[in-house]
Every structure is written in C-alpha cells, then in structure tokens.
Amino acid sequence: MTDLANIQFNAEGFMTDPNQWTKEIAEVLAKQEGVETLTEAHWKIIEFCRATGLADGKSPTLRQITVGTGISTKDLFALFPKGPAKKVAKIAGLGKPEGCV
C-alpha cells in the first residue's frame, strides 16, 4: 500500500505538488473518493486531466474533460459519481478546478 504520509495536501484534500503523483497514489486517492477500481476508462480521463492540468497549470473543467476525452457527461458521472471534475482532479494529483464549489 502506498504511504500518503509524505505527500502534501491542502485543506480541501488536493495534492499541492502534482510532481509527487504516481499511479499507486491515484489508486489510494480513488478509494478515498469512493471509486474502488480504476478501469481503462478511468485512466483515460485521469491521464487527459494530468496532461492538460500540467500543461495549463490548472485542472480541466467538466466541459474540457468531455470534449477532450469524448466521454459524455453522463458517463463521467457514472465513472466518478457526485462531482466528476473535482474527483478526477483529486485523483490525478491536481488542484481544484475553477468553478467547483
């Protein structure tokens, strides 16, 4: 099991340094967010969000995720229930997306 003790998180539970992220950390964070198993579809979204987030310096919005991955909003909510953009950002080791409460 991956130890999160050496990872820095802000008050809302987002990683403060995306360079500390690993796939193993993503799996631990996913379980904390109620996503038990990360499937190929989950990874496609996570990897898109990491690439976009690291390039832009901010987490992609729900719309950017649906357009960029070709995955519908409905499917995103099925994969990451109750606030997919925020959950994916957490699991992907990025900051909170703009516009998320």
C-alpha positions as CSV (number, residue, x, y, z in Angstrom):
1,M,0.0,0.0,0.0
2,T,1.2,3.4,-0.9
3,D,2.0,5.7,2.0
4,L,0.5,9.2,1.7
5,A,2.3,10.5,4.8
6,N,5.0,12.2,2.8
7,I,2.5,13.8,0.3
8,Q,1.4,17.4,0.9
9,F,-2.4,18.1,0.7
10,N,-4.2,21.4,1.1
11,A,-7.2,21.9,3.4
12,E,-9.6,20.5,0.8
13,G,-7.6,17.4,0.2
14,F,-6.0,18.3,-3.1
15,M,-2.3,17.5,-3.6
16,T,-0.2,20.6,-3.5
17,D,2.7,19.2,-5.7
18,P,1.5,17.3,-8.8
19,N,5.0,16.0,-9.3
20,Q,4.6,13.8,-6.3
21,W,1.8,11.9,-8.0
22,T,2.1,8.3,-9.0
23,K,-0.5,5.7,-10.3
24,E,-0.3,4.0,-6.9
25,I,-1.2,7.2,-5.2
26,A,-4.1,7.7,-7.7
27,E,-5.4,4.3,-6.7
28,V,-5.4,5.2,-3.0
29,L,-7.0,8.6,-3.6
30,A,-9.7,7.0,-5.8
31,K,-10.7,4.6,-3.0
32,Q,-10.9,7.6,-0.6
33,E,-13.2,9.3,-3.2
34,G,-15.4,6.2,-3.4
35,V,-14.1,4.8,-6.7
36,E,-13.0,1.3,-5.8
37,T,-11.4,0.2,-9.1
38,L,-9.8,2.3,-11.8
39,T,-10.7,0.9,-15.2
40,E,-9.2,1.8,-18.6
41,A,-12.0,4.5,-19.0
42,H,-11.0,6.0,-15.6
43,W,-7.3,6.1,-16.6
44,K,-8.1,7.7,-20.0
45,I,-9.8,10.6,-18.1
46,I,-7.1,10.8,-15.4
47,E,-4.3,10.9,-17.9
48,F,-6.1,13.5,-20.0
49,C,-6.6,15.6,-16.9
50,R,-3.0,15.3,-15.9
51,A,-1.6,16.2,-19.3
52,T,-4.0,19.2,-19.6
53,G,-3.5,20.3,-16.0
54,L,0.3,20.1,-16.1
55,A,0.4,22.0,-19.4
56,D,-2.1,24.7,-18.4
57,G,-1.3,24.9,-14.7
58,K,-4.9,24.3,-13.8
59,S,-7.3,21.4,-13.7
60,P,-9.6,21.0,-16.7
61,T,-13.3,21.8,-16.3
62,L,-16.1,19.2,-16.8
63,R,-16.7,20.6,-20.3
64,Q,-13.0,20.4,-21.2
65,I,-12.9,16.8,-20.0
66,T,-15.9,15.7,-22.0
67,V,-14.7,17.5,-25.2
68,G,-11.1,16.3,-24.7
69,T,-11.9,12.6,-24.0
70,G,-15.1,12.2,-26.0
71,I,-16.7,10.7,-22.9
72,S,-20.2,12.1,-22.2
73,T,-21.1,14.0,-19.0
74,K,-23.5,11.1,-18.1
75,D,-20.6,8.6,-18.4
76,L,-18.3,10.8,-16.4
77,F,-20.8,10.9,-13.6
78,A,-21.1,7.1,-13.8
79,L,-17.3,6.7,-13.5
80,F,-16.8,9.5,-10.9
81,P,-20.1,10.0,-9.1
82,K,-21.0,13.3,-7.4
83,G,-18.8,15.9,-9.0
84,P,-16.5,14.2,-11.6
85,A,-14.3,17.2,-12.4
86,K,-13.4,17.7,-8.7
87,K,-12.9,13.9,-8.1
88,V,-10.7,13.5,-11.1
89,A,-8.6,16.5,-10.2
90,K,-8.0,15.0,-6.7
91,I,-7.2,11.5,-8.0
92,A,-5.0,13.0,-10.8
93,G,-3.0,15.0,-8.2
94,L,-4.1,18.3,-9.5
95,G,-5.6,21.4,-7.8
96,K,-9.3,22.1,-7.6
97,P,-10.9,23.0,-11.0
98,E,-12.1,26.6,-11.4
99,G,-15.8,27.0,-10.8
100,C,-16.1,24.0,-8.5
101,V,-17.6,24.6,-5.1
